[in-house]
Amino acid sequence: MIIQLKKFGTTLISRQTGRESFLALQPMLKSIKDAEIIEINFEGVLTFSPSWGDEFLTPLLNVYGNELVLRHTDNPSVKATLEILEKSNGKNFKKIG
């Protein structure tokens, strides 16, 4: 499954919108098969805050672990936020491309 984050906006900054986006994703997540890779694509995202990421990515990481893969994480805002989330959660995200 590929999730294009830009569908939720290009400026992902508030805890509330992160939570709302995660809730909007729930129907899609119900169709995931065992061991299916969930790819989060950051292409097109301009700003990504730790609060938004904590509400959206942290629950996905907690549930799907190594099956969660992040792509196009080279944006400085995305890189900085992922570093903060990894430190605060004590878990690393799997990143490709």
Residue, then its C-alpha position, 0 to 999 in steps of 0.5 A: m500500500i502506498i500513501q501519498l502524504k501530499k493528499f493530506g496537504t503540503t504543509l502538515i503542521s498541527r497535532q489536530t490535523g495529524r490526528e484527523s488525517f490518521l483517522a481518515l486513513q483508518p478505512m484504508l488500513k483495514s484492507i491491509k494484508d499480513a506482512e504487506i508493506i505500507e509505504i509513506n511517500f513524502e514527495g510534495v510535502l513542504t513542511f512537516s512538523p513533529s506534532w503532525g508526525d507524532e499523531f500520524l506516523t507514531p501509531l503506524l510505526n507502533v502497529y506496523g513496525n518494519e512493514l512501514v517504509l518512508r520514501h522521499t524523506d530528503n526534505p530538510s523539514v521531513k528529515a528534522t522531524l523524523e529525527i525528533l520522532e525517532k529520538s522521542n519514540g526510541k524507534n527508527f523508521k525504515k527509509i528508502g529513496 
